[in-house]
Amino acid sequence: MIIECKNLMKVYQTEGKDFRAVDDVSMKVEKGEFVIILGHSGSGKTTLLSLIGGLARPDAGAVIIHGLDQNRQAESELAELRNRTIGFIFQFSSLIPTLTALENVLLPLTFSKVPPSPGSYDQACTLLEQVGLSGKEKSFPAQLSGGQQRRVAIARAFINQPDIILADEPTGDLDEETEGEILRIFREKNQIAKTTFLVVTHNGVLGKTQHKPRTFMMKNGVLSENSSEVASSI
Amino acid sequence: MTPILERHLNLLDYALTSLWRRRLKNAGIMMVFAAVIFLVASFQMLTRGLIDVSEKILTEVPDIVIQKMSAGRQEAIPLDYRERLDDIFGILKVVPRIWGYYFDETNGANYTVMALELDAMPASSQLGRAVIGEVPSNNLNGGIVLGQTVLGNLHLGGRRTFSLFRPDLSLKPLRVVGEFNPATEIMTADLILMSLADGRDLFDMPPEVVTDYCIYVANPAEVGTIARKIAARLPDTRVLTKPQIQKTYQVIFGWRSGFASICLLTALVAFAILAWDKASGLSPEEKREIGILKVIGWQTSDILALRFWESLVVSGLAFLVGCLGAYGHVLFFSGSLFRPILLGWSVIHPSLTIIPVIGGDDLLLIFTFTVVPYMAATVIPAWRSSIVPPEAAIK
C-alpha cells in the first residue's frame, strides 16, 4: 500500500463557526492505482489532496505514505517526501515567473539528492516535448498561455520520477487536444512506470480515459467510493 | 563537495539568477542603499582622517599656553608675569606671543596673525621644519611667513612684499620670507607668522603686554604638574595644556561628525523602514513563489537561506560600492561634500590632502548599522511567510 488515510479531519474557522473541510476520511491506495476524486467546488477535495501531499497538517487522523506516518515526520522529511516521492499538479499556474520553462521543470532537482546532470537536462527537454512544448524551453511563464503554463507544471511534476502524482483539476482550462495528450501521458506513466495517480476533478469523463480507475465521490468533506454511474452524473 | 556546500552553492546560483531577472528593481535598491552607505562612510573616514591630521600637527603646539582672564574673557597678559614663572622647575622656555585676527577687506578674508619672540623658541621646536624658507628674525623688519591659502588669497604673483593696515589705517609694510609647509595646512592655512615686535606694531599693542604665553617643558610627562603650579602662581590666568588642546580638536570634529551622523542615521532609519515596508509587505506573487518552492521540496531553512543570499549580495555590493566611493571621495576630493560641516564655514578653507583613515572597527560599525538592518528587514518577513504551511501560501 502506498497511501493510507486514517480518519482524516481538517476544520477551518469560517465566521466564527467550525467548517469541516475534510470529515473523517479514510482510504487506501495501492501502488500503480489511478484514483479519481470527484466532487463539486468547495466539497473539500483540494483540502484532502493538500493533506495527503503534506502541504497541510490534519487536525485529526493520519496520512501514511510508504508506511510512514506524516504526523511523525519532521519538516525536512516532509520536504524530502514532496521532493522525491510526490509530484504536484495544481489547478492554477504554479510556475516561478522569473525562471524559464526549462528551469521551472528542473527546479525540483536543485535540492534533490540526485542533482541535475546533463541527463536531467535531456529528460526535462523530453518531458517538455511530451507535453507539446518543444521549442518553448527558454520561454518565461509570462510568454506562455495558461494551458502551456499548466503543461510546464505537469512536466515539472514528473521530473523526479515520483511514485505518486497528486493532481488538482489538471486539465481544467486546456483545449481538448492538449487535454487528450495530457491524459494519454497520465495513462502511460500509470501503466508503464506504475506511477500512482490521485486526481481531484469535477470532470466525470476523466475516468473513461484511464485504465481501471477507482473513483471516489466527495461531498461536504465526506469521501465515499463511488460507482461510475454516479461519477458520470457529476 | 560536501552536501551543505553544494546546497548553498545551488541556493546562491538560484539567488543570483533571481536577482538578475529582477535586475532593474534590485539595481535601484542597491544604488539607494550604496548612496546611504557612501554618506555614512564618508563622514566616518573624513572625521577619522581629520583627527589623524590634527593629531600629527598638534604635536607642534606649545606644551602649555597661558592666557589672562578678566570677567571670564581673555585680555592682554602683562610681560612681567614671565618673571613669576622663572623658578618653576621643568619649564624649558617661556615665549611671549601676540595672537590676533586681521580682516582683509579686499579679499573678504580673515587671517590669523601669530607674532612670537622667535629667538626665545626652544631648540626642540619644530617651527623651522614647518617653514619653507626663512623664519623671521626677532627684529622689527616686516619679515613674515604665510600659510599656503593666505599666500594664494593675497594674489602676490611674483611679489614678496605687501602691506597691511594698522588700527590707525597707516600701512605696515611686510616682506614674505617663508611659507608654511602644505602638510601643515589644517593648522596654518590662514596663518601669518611674524616677530613679536612686528606683531606689536601691526596691532598697536602697548610694549608691556602680549596676548598669551607659550610654555615649553623639558619633560612632557610633567606638563600637568607644571600647569597646576602655574595656575597656582597666576590665579587670574587660564592654563591650557597640549593634551587639552588636542582633546578640544577631537571633540570639535567628533561633535560635528556626531551631529551629522545623527542626520545621516535618520536617512538610514528611513531606508530601513522603507526596506522593511517593502519586504514585510510581500506581494501575493512572492508569497505564492515561496509556497511553490515549499511544494516542490524546499524547506523553511532553504527559503531563509535564499533570502539571506539575495540580501547579502544586494547589501554587500552596496556596502562595497558605498565604502569604495567614500574612500575615493575623501582621498581624491578631500571629502568636499562634507568638509564645510567638519572644518567650519570659515572664509579660508585649508586645502590639505586628507588620507582617509578607516579601521576594522569603523567598517564593522558601518556594516552593523547598514547591512545588518537591511538583511533583517528582508529575511524576517520571508521567514514569517515561509513558516506557514505551503497550502496557505499557494491558495
Chai-1 contact restraints between the chains, C-beta under 6 A:
chainA,res_idxA,chainB,res_idxB,connection_type,confidence,min_distance_angstrom,max_distance_angstrom,comment,restraint_id
A,S50,B,E391,contact,1.0,0.0,6.0,A-B,restraint_1
A,L55,B,P390,contact,1.0,0.0,6.0,A-B,restraint_2
A,L55,B,E391,contact,1.0,0.0,6.0,A-B,restraint_3
A,A56,B,P389,contact,1.0,0.0,6.0,A-B,restraint_4
A,A56,B,E391,contact,1.0,0.0,6.0,A-B,restraint_5
A,E75,B,Q299,contact,1.0,0.0,6.0,A-B,restraint_6
A,S76,B,Q299,contact,1.0,0.0,6.0,A-B,restraint_7
A,A79,B,G297,contact,1.0,0.0,6.0,A-B,restraint_8
A,A79,B,Q299,contact,1.0,0.0,6.0,A-B,restraint_9
A,R82,B,G297,contact,1.0,0.0,6.0,A-B,restraint_10
A,N83,B,G297,contact,1.0,0.0,6.0,A-B,restraint_11
A,F88,B,V295,contact,1.0,0.0,6.0,A-B,restraint_12
A,S94,B,I292,contact,1.0,0.0,6.0,A-B,restraint_13
A,I96,B,E289,contact,1.0,0.0,6.0,A-B,restraint_14
A,T98,B,S18,contact,1.0,0.0,6.0,A-B,restraint_15
A,T98,B,R21,contact,1.0,0.0,6.0,A-B,restraint_16
A,P108,B,I296,contact,1.0,0.0,6.0,A-B,restraint_17
A,P108,B,G297,contact,1.0,0.0,6.0,A-B,restraint_18
A,T110,B,N10,contact,1.0,0.0,6.0,A-B,restraint_19
A,F111,B,G297,contact,1.0,0.0,6.0,A-B,restraint_20
